Amino acid sequence: MIVGLVQCECIVYIARSLKDKRAVILSILRKATNGRNLAASETGHQDAWQRTALAFVSVGTSKVHVEQELARALSLIDVRADIERTETFFEWF
């Protein structure tokens, strides 16, 4: 069994309040987990209105499949103009 974890630090450019930031984050988290073998959460900078840390975890029998799930989750961030990934860390268990 393979467990893949990706953590990323992001900047939310359009956020003028925590409410604006939460709207962007919740949209990404819902799309990432919708019908997928993936768990997602905001893991840091909850009180900062333009920074966030997100984590995505997937479990599977194939590392290739887990990598695809995590890459799909990261692509949800990359295609948006209102948020940018600044640092990304992968871990495998």
N, CA, C and O atoms as a GROMACS GRO file, in nm:
protein
  372
    1MET      N    1   0.084  -0.117   0.000
    1MET     CA    2   0.000   0.000   0.000
    1MET      C    3   0.089   0.124   0.000
    1MET      O    4   0.187   0.132   0.074
    2ILE      N    5   0.053   0.220  -0.084
    2ILE     CA    6   0.128   0.344  -0.099
    2ILE      C    7   0.042   0.460  -0.047
    2ILE      O    8  -0.075   0.473  -0.082
    3VAL      N    9   0.103   0.543   0.036
    3VAL     CA   10   0.037   0.664   0.084
    3VAL      C   11   0.118   0.782   0.034
    3VAL      O   12   0.238   0.793   0.062
    4GLY      N   13   0.054   0.870  -0.040
    4GLY     CA   14   0.120   0.989  -0.092
    4GLY      C   15   0.063   1.114  -0.027
    4GLY      O   16  -0.059   1.128  -0.014
    5LEU      N   17   0.151   1.203   0.014
    5LEU     CA   18   0.111   1.328   0.077
    5LEU      C   19   0.180   1.441   0.004
    5LEU      O   20   0.300   1.437  -0.020
    6VAL      N   21   0.103   1.542  -0.032
    6VAL     CA   22   0.162   1.663  -0.090
    6VAL      C   23   0.111   1.782  -0.008
    6VAL      O   24  -0.009   1.797   0.016
    7GLN      N   25   0.206   1.864   0.033
    7GLN     CA   26   0.174   1.986   0.107
    7GLN      C   27   0.221   2.104   0.024
    7GLN      O   28   0.330   2.101  -0.033
    8CYS      N   29   0.138   2.206   0.015
    8CYS     CA   30   0.179   2.323  -0.063
    8CYS      C   31   0.141   2.451   0.008
    8CYS      O   32   0.036   2.462   0.070
    9GLU      N   33   0.230   2.547  -0.004
    9GLU     CA   34   0.206   2.683   0.046
    9GLU      C   35   0.155   2.763  -0.072
    9GLU      O   36   0.205   2.749  -0.184
   10CYS      N   37   0.057   2.847  -0.048
   10CYS     CA   38  -0.004   2.924  -0.157
   10CYS      C   39  -0.028   3.068  -0.114
   10CYS      O   40  -0.036   3.100   0.004
   11ILE      N   41  -0.038   3.154  -0.217
   11ILE     CA   42  -0.077   3.292  -0.197
   11ILE      C   43  -0.211   3.312  -0.269
   11ILE      O   44  -0.225   3.276  -0.386
   12VAL      N   45  -0.308   3.368  -0.198
   12VAL     CA   46  -0.440   3.396  -0.255
   12VAL      C   47  -0.443   3.546  -0.285
   12VAL      O   48  -0.452   3.629  -0.195
   13TYR      N   49  -0.435   3.579  -0.414
   13TYR     CA   50  -0.421   3.720  -0.453
   13TYR      C   51  -0.547   3.803  -0.435
   13TYR      O   52  -0.537   3.921  -0.400
   14ILE      N   53  -0.664   3.746  -0.458
   14ILE     CA   54  -0.786   3.827  -0.456
   14ILE      C   55  -0.845   3.845  -0.317
   14ILE      O   56  -0.940   3.920  -0.300
   15ALA      N   57  -0.790   3.776  -0.219
   15ALA     CA   58  -0.848   3.778  -0.084
   15ALA      C   59  -0.828   3.913  -0.018
   15ALA      O   60  -0.715   3.961  -0.002
   16ARG      N   61  -0.938   3.973   0.021
   16ARG     CA   62  -0.933   4.097   0.099
   16ARG      C   63  -0.980   4.073   0.242
   16ARG      O   64  -0.977   4.162   0.326
   17SER      N   65  -1.023   3.948   0.266
   17SER     CA   66  -1.067   3.910   0.400
   17SER      C   67  -1.054   3.758   0.411
   17SER      O   68  -1.031   3.688   0.312
   18LEU      N   69  -1.071   3.708   0.533
   18LEU     CA   70  -1.069   3.563   0.552
   18LEU      C   71  -1.184   3.496   0.479
   18LEU      O   72  -1.172   3.382   0.434
   19LYS      N   73  -1.296   3.566   0.468
   19LYS     CA   74  -1.412   3.511   0.397
   19LYS      C   75  -1.381   3.492   0.248
   19LYS      O   76  -1.418   3.390   0.191
   20ASP      N   77  -1.313   3.587   0.185
   20ASP     CA   78  -1.272   3.573   0.045
   20ASP      C   79  -1.177   3.456   0.027
   20ASP      O   80  -1.188   3.378  -0.068
   21LYS      N   81  -1.083   3.445   0.120
   21LYS     CA   82  -0.985   3.335   0.113
   21LYS      C   83  -1.055   3.201   0.128
   21LYS      O   84  -1.025   3.108   0.052
   22ARG      N   85  -1.146   3.189   0.222
   22ARG     CA   86  -1.217   3.062   0.245
   22ARG      C   87  -1.296   3.019   0.122
   22ARG      O   88  -1.304   2.900   0.092
   23ALA      N   89  -1.355   3.116   0.050
   23ALA     CA   90  -1.431   3.082  -0.070
   23ALA      C   91  -1.341   3.017  -0.175
   23ALA      O   92  -1.380   2.918  -0.238
   24VAL      N   93  -1.221   3.071  -0.195
   24VAL     CA   94  -1.127   3.014  -0.291
   24VAL      C   95  -1.081   2.876  -0.245
   24VAL      O   96  -1.080   2.782  -0.324
   25ILE      N   97  -1.045   2.864  -0.119
   25ILE     CA   98  -0.994   2.737  -0.064
   25ILE      C   99  -1.100   2.628  -0.069
   25ILE      O  100  -1.072   2.517  -0.113
   26LEU      N  101  -1.222   2.659  -0.026
   26LEU     CA  102  -1.328   2.558  -0.025
   26LEU      C  103  -1.361   2.510  -0.165
   26LEU      O  104  -1.391   2.392  -0.184
   27SER      N  105  -1.357   2.598  -0.262
   27SER     CA  106  -1.381   2.558  -0.400
   27SER      C  107  -1.278   2.456  -0.446
   27SER      O  108  -1.313   2.355  -0.508
   28ILE      N  109  -1.152   2.481  -0.416
   28ILE     CA  110  -1.045   2.387  -0.455
   28ILE      C  111  -1.059   2.255  -0.381
   28ILE      O  112  -1.050   2.149  -0.442
   29LEU      N  113  -1.081   2.261  -0.249
   29LEU     CA  114  -1.090   2.138  -0.170
   29LEU      C  115  -1.208   2.052  -0.212
   29LEU      O  116  -1.196   1.929  -0.218
   30ARG      N  117  -1.322   2.113  -0.241
   30ARG     CA  118  -1.439   2.036  -0.285
   30ARG      C  119  -1.417   1.970  -0.420
   30ARG      O  120  -1.452   1.853  -0.438
   31LYS      N  121  -1.359   2.044  -0.514
   31LYS     CA  122  -1.332   1.986  -0.646
   31LYS      C  123  -1.228   1.874  -0.637
   31LYS      O  124  -1.237   1.776  -0.710
   32ALA      N  125  -1.131   1.889  -0.549
   32ALA     CA  126  -1.025   1.789  -0.537
   32ALA      C  127  -1.078   1.657  -0.482
   32ALA      O  128  -1.035   1.550  -0.526
   33THR      N  129  -1.169   1.663  -0.387
   33THR     CA  130  -1.215   1.540  -0.322
   33THR      C  131  -1.341   1.482  -0.384
   33THR      O  132  -1.379   1.370  -0.351
   34ASN      N  133  -1.406   1.552  -0.472
   34ASN     CA  134  -1.533   1.510  -0.530
   34ASN      C  135  -1.517   1.380  -0.610
   34ASN      O  136  -1.466   1.380  -0.722
   35GLY      N  137  -1.561   1.269  -0.551
   35GLY     CA  138  -1.559   1.140  -0.619
   35GLY      C  139  -1.421   1.082  -0.641
   35GLY      O  140  -1.404   0.992  -0.724
   36ARG      N  141  -1.324   1.129  -0.570
   36ARG     CA  142  -1.186   1.082  -0.586
   36ARG      C  143  -1.135   1.015  -0.460
   36ARG      O  144  -1.191   1.033  -0.352
   37ASN      N  145  -1.030   0.939  -0.475
   37ASN     CA  146  -0.964   0.874  -0.363
   37ASN      C  147  -0.861   0.971  -0.306
   37ASN      O  148  -0.740   0.951  -0.317
   38LEU      N  149  -0.912   1.077  -0.244
   38LEU     CA  150  -0.825   1.186  -0.201
   38LEU      C  151  -0.886   1.255  -0.080
   38LEU      O  152  -1.008   1.274  -0.073
   39ALA      N  153  -0.801   1.291   0.015
   39ALA     CA  154  -0.843   1.374   0.128
   39ALA      C  155  -0.767   1.506   0.117
   39ALA      O  156  -0.651   1.508   0.076
   40ALA      N  157  -0.834   1.615   0.152
   40ALA     CA  158  -0.772   1.747   0.138
   40ALA      C  159  -0.811   1.834   0.257
   40ALA      O  160  -0.920   1.822   0.312
   41SER      N  161  -0.717   1.924   0.295
   41SER     CA  162  -0.744   2.011   0.408
   41SER      C  163  -0.654   2.135   0.402
   41SER      O  164  -0.545   2.131   0.345
   42GLU      N  165  -0.703   2.243   0.461
   42GLU     CA  166  -0.619   2.360   0.484
   42GLU      C  167  -0.543   2.333   0.614
   42GLU      O  168  -0.605   2.310   0.717
   43THR      N  169  -0.411   2.335   0.609
   43THR     CA  170  -0.331   2.293   0.724
   43THR      C  171  -0.251   2.404   0.790
   43THR      O  172  -0.189   2.382   0.894
   44GLY      N  173  -0.252   2.522   0.732
   44GLY     CA  174  -0.175   2.628   0.794
   44GLY      C  175  -0.219   2.765   0.749
   44GLY      O  176  -0.292   2.780   0.651
   45HIS      N  177  -0.174   2.866   0.822
   45HIS     CA  178  -0.203   3.006   0.794
   45HIS      C  179  -0.353   3.034   0.792
   45HIS      O  180  -0.400   3.113   0.710
   46GLN      N  181  -0.428   2.971   0.882
   46GLN     CA  182  -0.572   2.992   0.883
   46GLN      C  183  -0.612   3.134   0.921
   46GLN      O  184  -0.721   3.179   0.885
   47ASP      N  185  -0.527   3.205   0.991
   47ASP     CA  186  -0.561   3.342   1.033
   47ASP      C  187  -0.502   3.448   0.940
   47ASP      O  188  -0.529   3.567   0.959
   48ALA      N  189  -0.424   3.408   0.842
   48ALA     CA  190  -0.368   3.503   0.745
   48ALA      C  191  -0.461   3.508   0.625
   48ALA      O  192  -0.506   3.403   0.578
   49TRP      N  193  -0.492   3.626   0.574
   49TRP     CA  194  -0.593   3.636   0.471
   49TRP      C  195  -0.539   3.624   0.329
   49TRP      O  196  -0.619   3.616   0.236
   50GLN      N  197  -0.408   3.624   0.308
   50GLN     CA  198  -0.357   3.603   0.172
   50GLN      C  199  -0.263   3.483   0.162
   50GLN      O  200  -0.212   3.456   0.053
   51ARG      N  201  -0.241   3.411   0.268
   51ARG     CA  202  -0.156   3.293   0.264
   51ARG      C  203  -0.235   3.173   0.311
   51ARG      O  204  -0.328   3.185   0.391
   52THR      N  205  -0.196   3.055   0.260
   52THR     CA  206  -0.257   2.931   0.305
   52THR      C  207  -0.160   2.816   0.284
   52THR      O  208  -0.068   2.825   0.203
   53ALA      N  209  -0.183   2.711   0.357
   53ALA     CA  210  -0.110   2.586   0.337
   53ALA      C  211  -0.216   2.477   0.318
   53ALA      O  212  -0.306   2.462   0.400
   54LEU      N  213  -0.203   2.402   0.210
   54LEU     CA  214  -0.299   2.296   0.179
   54LEU      C  215  -0.227   2.162   0.180
   54LEU      O  216  -0.108   2.154   0.148
   55ALA      N  217  -0.298   2.058   0.215
   55ALA     CA  218  -0.243   1.922   0.213
   55ALA      C  219  -0.342   1.830   0.142
   55ALA      O  220  -0.463   1.839   0.162
   56PHE      N  221  -0.288   1.741   0.059
   56PHE     CA  222  -0.366   1.641  -0.012
   56PHE      C  223  -0.304   1.505   0.014
   56PHE      O  224  -0.182   1.490   0.008
   57VAL      N  225  -0.388   1.405   0.044
   57VAL     CA  226  -0.339   1.270   0.073
   57VAL      C  227  -0.419   1.171  -0.010
   57VAL      O  228  -0.541   1.183  -0.024
   58SER      N  229  -0.348   1.074  -0.066
   58SER     CA  230  -0.414   0.967  -0.142
   58SER      C  231  -0.349   0.834  -0.103
   58SER      O  232  -0.229   0.827  -0.077
   59VAL      N  233  -0.430   0.729  -0.101
   59VAL     CA  234  -0.383   0.595  -0.067
   59VAL      C  235  -0.421   0.502  -0.182
   59VAL      O  236  -0.532   0.508  -0.234
   60GLY      N  237  -0.328   0.417  -0.220
   60GLY     CA  238  -0.356   0.321  -0.328
   60GLY      C  239  -0.253   0.210  -0.330
   60GLY      O  240  -0.158   0.209  -0.253
   61THR      N  241  -0.276   0.118  -0.420
   61THR     CA  242  -0.184   0.005  -0.434
   61THR      C  243  -0.073   0.033  -0.535
   61THR      O  244   0.026  -0.039  -0.540
   62SER      N  245  -0.090   0.138  -0.615
   62SER     CA  246   0.008   0.172  -0.717
   62SER      C  247   0.056   0.315  -0.696
   62SER      O  248  -0.024   0.406  -0.679
   63LYS      N  249   0.188   0.334  -0.698
   63LYS     CA  250   0.243   0.468  -0.682
   63LYS      C  251   0.203   0.557  -0.798
   63LYS      O  252   0.183   0.677  -0.781
   64VAL      N  253   0.193   0.500  -0.916
   64VAL     CA  254   0.154   0.577  -1.035
   64VAL      C  255   0.013   0.635  -1.018
   64VAL      O  256  -0.010   0.752  -1.047
   65HIS      N  257  -0.079   0.553  -0.970
   65HIS     CA  258  -0.216   0.600  -0.949
   65HIS      C  259  -0.221   0.709  -0.843
   65HIS      O  260  -0.292   0.808  -0.860
   66VAL      N  261  -0.149   0.692  -0.735
   66VAL     CA  262  -0.146   0.792  -0.627
   66VAL      C  263  -0.087   0.923  -0.680
   66VAL      O  264  -0.138   1.031  -0.650
   67GLU      N  265   0.020   0.913  -0.758
   67GLU     CA  266   0.081   1.033  -0.817
   67GLU      C  267  -0.016   1.107  -0.908
   67GLU      O  268  -0.020   1.230  -0.908
   68GLN      N  269  -0.094   1.033  -0.985
   68GLN     CA  270  -0.192   1.095  -1.074
   68GLN      C  271  -0.299   1.170  -0.994
   68GLN      O  272  -0.338   1.280  -1.032
   69GLU      N  273  -0.346   1.111  -0.885
   69GLU     CA  274  -0.446   1.176  -0.801
   69GLU      C  275  -0.390   1.306  -0.742
   69GLU      O  276  -0.458   1.409  -0.742
   70LEU      N  277  -0.267   1.301  -0.692
   70LEU     CA  278  -0.207   1.420  -0.632
   70LEU      C  279  -0.179   1.527  -0.737
   70LEU      O  280  -0.198   1.646  -0.711
   71ALA      N  281  -0.134   1.486  -0.855
   71ALA     CA  282  -0.108   1.581  -0.963
   71ALA      C  283  -0.237   1.649  -1.008
   71ALA      O  284  -0.238   1.768  -1.039
   72ARG      N  285  -0.346   1.574  -1.011
   72ARG     CA  286  -0.475   1.631  -1.049
   72ARG      C  287  -0.518   1.737  -0.947
   72ARG      O  288  -0.572   1.841  -0.984
   73ALA      N  289  -0.495   1.708  -0.820
   73ALA     CA  290  -0.530   1.805  -0.715
   73ALA      C  291  -0.446   1.932  -0.729
   73ALA      O  292  -0.499   2.042  -0.714
   74LEU      N  293  -0.318   1.918  -0.757
   74LEU     CA  294  -0.232   2.035  -0.773
   74LEU      C  295  -0.269   2.115  -0.896
   74LEU      O  296  -0.257   2.238  -0.898
   75SER      N  297  -0.315   2.047  -1.000
   75SER     CA  298  -0.354   2.118  -1.122
   75SER      C  299  -0.476   2.207  -1.098
   75SER      O  300  -0.493   2.308  -1.168
   76LEU      N  301  -0.560   2.172  -1.001
   76LEU     CA  302  -0.674   2.257  -0.968
   76LEU      C  303  -0.628   2.393  -0.914
   76LEU      O  304  -0.696   2.494  -0.933
   77ILE      N  305  -0.514   2.395  -0.849
   77ILE     CA  306  -0.456   2.521  -0.801
   77ILE      C  307  -0.388   2.594  -0.916
   77ILE      O  308  -0.404   2.715  -0.931
   78ASP      N  309  -0.314   2.520  -0.998
   78ASP     CA  310  -0.233   2.581  -1.104
   78ASP      C  311  -0.315   2.649  -1.213
   78ASP      O  312  -0.268   2.746  -1.273
   79VAL      N  313  -0.436   2.602  -1.239
   79VAL     CA  314  -0.516   2.660  -1.347
   79VAL      C  315  -0.589   2.788  -1.304
   79VAL      O  316  -0.643   2.859  -1.388
   80ARG      N  317  -0.591   2.815  -1.177
   80ARG     CA  318  -0.662   2.934  -1.127
   80ARG      C  319  -0.570   3.056  -1.128
   80ARG      O  320  -0.450   3.045  -1.102
   81ALA      N  321  -0.628   3.171  -1.157
   81ALA     CA  322  -0.551   3.295  -1.160
   81ALA      C  323  -0.548   3.363  -1.023
   81ALA      O  324  -0.465   3.451  -1.000
   82ASP      N  325  -0.638   3.324  -0.933
   82ASP     CA  326  -0.649   3.393  -0.804
   82ASP      C  327  -0.566   3.330  -0.693
   82ASP      O  328  -0.565   3.381  -0.581
   83ILE      N  329  -0.496   3.221  -0.722
   83ILE     CA  330  -0.412   3.154  -0.622
   83ILE      C  331  -0.286   3.102  -0.690
   83ILE      O  332  -0.290   3.057  -0.805
   84GLU      N  333  -0.174   3.107  -0.619
   84GLU     CA  334  -0.047   3.060  -0.675
   84GLU      C  335   0.024   2.973  -0.573
   84GLU      O  336   0.033   3.007  -0.455
   85ARG      N  337   0.076   2.859  -0.620
   85ARG     CA  338   0.158   2.773  -0.533
   85ARG      C  339   0.297   2.832  -0.525
   85ARG      O  340   0.356   2.869  -0.627
   86THR      N  341   0.351   2.842  -0.403
   86THR     CA  342   0.487   2.894  -0.386
   86THR      C  343   0.586   2.784  -0.348
   86THR      O  344   0.701   2.788  -0.393
   87GLU      N  345   0.544   2.689  -0.268
   87GLU     CA  346   0.629   2.577  -0.227
   87GLU      C  347   0.545   2.451  -0.227
   87GLU      O  348   0.428   2.453  -0.189
   88THR      N  349   0.606   2.341  -0.271
   88THR     CA  350   0.535   2.213  -0.273
   88THR      C  351   0.629   2.104  -0.223
   88THR      O  352   0.744   2.096  -0.264
   89PHE      N  353   0.577   2.020  -0.134
   89PHE     CA  354   0.656   1.912  -0.075
   89PHE      C  355   0.579   1.780  -0.090
   89PHE      O  356   0.461   1.772  -0.056
   90PHE      N  357   0.646   1.678  -0.141
   90PHE     CA  358   0.588   1.544  -0.154
   90PHE      C  359   0.649   1.453  -0.049
   90PHE      O  360   0.768   1.462  -0.018
   91GLU      N  361   0.568   1.364   0.007
   91GLU     CA  362   0.615   1.260   0.097
   91GLU      C  363   0.546   1.129   0.060
   91GLU      O  364   0.430   1.128   0.021
   92TRP      N  365   0.620   1.019   0.074
   92TRP     CA  366   0.568   0.886   0.042
   92TRP      C  367   0.586   0.794   0.163
   92TRP      O  368   0.691   0.794   0.227
   93PHE      N  369   0.483   0.718   0.191
   93PHE     CA  370   0.488   0.625   0.305
   93PHE      C  371   0.451   0.486   0.257
   93PHE      O  372   0.449   0.392   0.335
   0.00000   0.00000   0.00000
